[in-house]
């Protein structure tokens, strides 16, 4: 499950959108986008940004965390996650178990 999918779940809950298909439509996306995110892919930065802003959160941390999931080098991934945390990425606590055992402190 990707950063985008977790953000999407929070976003649809806040907006009281009853289904993933309706959430994707509200974002102007095809409904299978949620399926891609659930399988581990991430949305483009402007989609992540929109959802984070709608939640009243800083998008930069989410965007960095989403990009960290793409990085294979563990040092690089750790640095991106550490930076995301500094930027106030609120969901970092539930992200860390999905990317392995990284120390980000």
Beta strands, then each sheet from edge to edge (+ up, - down):
end
